[in-house]
Amino acid sequence: MTFNDVVEVVKNLSTDEKREIQLLLQQYLREERRDEIYANFKTAQIEQQEGKLKFTSNINELKQSIEE
């Protein structure tokens, strides 16, 4: 089934069914974003353990590290 097929099927659903699809999509997107945030967190934890992260409150050092 192609994306266009899905769009056509959704167009033919009732209003209530479309609302349900909308709620499901929002939930799926939230879950995907949550998984992405968690994966980034785990990566940062590993980098911290390996000593790859550098922390500073000096604005000039922060700017320099962003440019690198």
Rosetta constraint file for C-alpha pairs under 8 A:
AtomPair CA 1 CA 5 HARMONIC 6.00 0.50
AtomPair CA 1 CA 6 HARMONIC 7.02 0.50
AtomPair CA 2 CA 6 HARMONIC 6.45 0.50
AtomPair CA 3 CA 7 HARMONIC 6.26 0.50
AtomPair CA 4 CA 8 HARMONIC 6.19 0.50
AtomPair CA 5 CA 9 HARMONIC 6.24 0.50
AtomPair CA 6 CA 10 HARMONIC 6.14 0.50
AtomPair CA 7 CA 11 HARMONIC 6.13 0.50
AtomPair CA 8 CA 12 HARMONIC 6.54 0.50
AtomPair CA 9 CA 13 HARMONIC 6.69 0.50
AtomPair CA 10 CA 18 HARMONIC 6.77 0.50
AtomPair CA 13 CA 17 HARMONIC 5.84 0.50
AtomPair CA 13 CA 18 HARMONIC 6.16 0.50
AtomPair CA 14 CA 18 HARMONIC 6.21 0.50
AtomPair CA 15 CA 19 HARMONIC 6.24 0.50
AtomPair CA 16 CA 20 HARMONIC 6.25 0.50
AtomPair CA 17 CA 21 HARMONIC 6.19 0.50
AtomPair CA 18 CA 22 HARMONIC 6.15 0.50
AtomPair CA 19 CA 23 HARMONIC 6.23 0.50
AtomPair CA 20 CA 24 HARMONIC 6.15 0.50
AtomPair CA 21 CA 25 HARMONIC 6.09 0.50
AtomPair CA 22 CA 26 HARMONIC 6.22 0.50
AtomPair CA 23 CA 27 HARMONIC 6.21 0.50
AtomPair CA 24 CA 28 HARMONIC 6.11 0.50
AtomPair CA 25 CA 29 HARMONIC 6.05 0.50
AtomPair CA 26 CA 30 HARMONIC 6.16 0.50
AtomPair CA 27 CA 31 HARMONIC 6.19 0.50
AtomPair CA 28 CA 32 HARMONIC 6.14 0.50
AtomPair CA 29 CA 33 HARMONIC 6.12 0.50
AtomPair CA 30 CA 34 HARMONIC 6.05 0.50
AtomPair CA 31 CA 35 HARMONIC 6.14 0.50
AtomPair CA 32 CA 36 HARMONIC 6.17 0.50
AtomPair CA 33 CA 37 HARMONIC 6.15 0.50
AtomPair CA 34 CA 38 HARMONIC 6.17 0.50
AtomPair CA 35 CA 39 HARMONIC 6.13 0.50
AtomPair CA 36 CA 40 HARMONIC 6.22 0.50
AtomPair CA 37 CA 41 HARMONIC 6.15 0.50
AtomPair CA 38 CA 42 HARMONIC 6.20 0.50
AtomPair CA 39 CA 43 HARMONIC 6.19 0.50
AtomPair CA 40 CA 44 HARMONIC 6.14 0.50
AtomPair CA 41 CA 45 HARMONIC 6.18 0.50
AtomPair CA 42 CA 46 HARMONIC 6.34 0.50
AtomPair CA 43 CA 47 HARMONIC 6.20 0.50
AtomPair CA 44 CA 48 HARMONIC 6.02 0.50
AtomPair CA 44 CA 53 HARMONIC 7.88 0.50
AtomPair CA 45 CA 49 HARMONIC 6.23 0.50
AtomPair CA 46 CA 50 HARMONIC 6.19 0.50
AtomPair CA 47 CA 51 HARMONIC 6.17 0.50
AtomPair CA 47 CA 52 HARMONIC 5.04 0.50
AtomPair CA 47 CA 53 HARMONIC 6.04 0.50
AtomPair CA 48 CA 52 HARMONIC 5.75 0.50
AtomPair CA 48 CA 53 HARMONIC 5.23 0.50
AtomPair CA 56 CA 61 HARMONIC 7.03 0.50
AtomPair CA 56 CA 62 HARMONIC 6.91 0.50
AtomPair CA 57 CA 61 HARMONIC 7.93 0.50
AtomPair CA 57 CA 62 HARMONIC 7.46 0.50
AtomPair CA 58 CA 62 HARMONIC 6.33 0.50
AtomPair CA 59 CA 63 HARMONIC 6.19 0.50
AtomPair CA 60 CA 64 HARMONIC 6.15 0.50
AtomPair CA 61 CA 65 HARMONIC 6.12 0.50
AtomPair CA 62 CA 66 HARMONIC 6.25 0.50
AtomPair CA 63 CA 67 HARMONIC 6.35 0.50
AtomPair CA 64 CA 68 HARMONIC 6.46 0.50
